[in-house]
Amino acid sequence: MGNFKEKNDVILKSLGYHLRIIRQEKQLRQKTIAKLCDMDSGSYSNIENGKRNITILTLFKISKVLNVSMSELMSFKLKK
């Protein structure tokens, strides 16, 4: 079972890194994204740091705020 946890961690960290890159390209602050998505900035920071699993609804909100498609958000490469 430990193997699944390791894979989950890699996925969450990779998604978070991808979100950070997109956010920085759009010159937005974490605090701004969090506010527009109705969450606190600590929660959003945890997403970008791969420490928080999110729902599809939260991912949808983030995609709207970043003005990118869901498929763009999900087109990340796994990082180790």
VEXDREN-2710 file (C-alpha; in Angstrom, 1 decimal):
% VEXDREN-2710
k/r/px/py/pz
1/MET/0.0/0.0/0.0
2/GLY/2.9/2.4/0.6
3/ASN/3.6/2.4/-3.1
4/PHE/0.1/4.0/-3.7
5/LYS/0.9/6.8/-1.2
6/GLU/4.2/7.6/-2.9
7/LYS/2.5/7.7/-6.3
8/ASN/-0.3/10.0/-4.9
9/ASP/2.4/12.3/-3.5
10/VAL/4.1/12.5/-6.8
11/ILE/0.8/13.3/-8.6
12/LEU/-0.2/16.0/-6.1
13/LYS/3.3/17.6/-6.1
14/SER/3.4/17.5/-9.9
15/LEU/-0.1/19.1/-10.2
16/GLY/0.8/21.8/-7.7
17/TYR/4.1/22.6/-9.5
18/HIS/2.1/22.9/-12.8
19/LEU/-0.5/25.2/-11.1
20/ARG/2.4/27.4/-9.7
21/ILE/4.0/27.8/-13.2
22/ILE/0.7/28.8/-14.8
23/ARG/-0.1/31.2/-12.0
24/GLN/3.3/32.8/-12.2
25/GLU/3.1/33.1/-16.0
26/LYS/-0.1/35.0/-15.5
27/GLN/1.5/37.2/-12.8
28/LEU/-1.1/36.3/-10.2
29/ARG/-0.5/35.9/-6.4
30/GLN/-1.6/32.9/-4.5
31/LYS/-3.7/35.2/-2.3
32/THR/-5.6/36.4/-5.4
33/ILE/-6.3/32.9/-6.7
34/ALA/-7.5/31.8/-3.3
35/LYS/-9.8/34.7/-2.8
36/LEU/-11.4/34.3/-6.3
37/CYS/-11.9/30.6/-5.6
38/ASP/-13.5/31.2/-2.2
39/MET/-10.7/29.6/-0.1
40/ASP/-8.0/30.8/2.3
41/SER/-4.5/31.5/1.0
42/GLY/-3.1/28.7/3.2
43/SER/-5.3/26.1/1.5
44/TYR/-4.3/27.3/-1.9
45/SER/-0.6/27.3/-0.9
46/ASN/-1.0/23.7/0.2
47/ILE/-2.4/22.8/-3.2
48/GLU/0.6/24.2/-5.0
49/ASN/2.9/22.5/-2.5
50/GLY/1.3/19.1/-3.2
51/LYS/0.0/18.8/0.4
52/ARG/-3.7/18.9/-0.4
53/ASN/-5.8/16.8/-2.6
54/ILE/-8.6/18.8/-4.2
55/THR/-12.0/18.1/-5.7
56/ILE/-12.8/18.4/-9.4
57/LEU/-15.0/21.4/-8.4
58/THR/-12.0/23.2/-6.9
59/LEU/-9.9/22.4/-9.9
60/PHE/-12.7/23.8/-12.1
61/LYS/-12.7/27.1/-10.1
62/ILE/-9.0/27.4/-10.4
63/SER/-9.1/26.8/-14.2
64/LYS/-11.7/29.6/-14.5
65/VAL/-9.6/32.0/-12.4
66/LEU/-6.4/31.2/-14.4
67/ASN/-8.4/31.3/-17.6
68/VAL/-7.2/28.0/-18.8
69/SER/-9.0/24.8/-19.7
70/MET/-9.3/21.8/-17.4
71/SER/-7.3/19.8/-19.9
72/GLU/-4.5/22.4/-19.7
73/LEU/-4.4/22.1/-15.9
74/MET/-4.3/18.3/-16.2
75/SER/-1.6/18.2/-18.8
76/PHE/1.3/18.1/-16.4
77/LYS/4.3/15.7/-16.3
78/LEU/5.0/13.7/-13.2
79/LYS/8.0/15.0/-11.3
80/LYS/9.9/13.0/-8.7
END
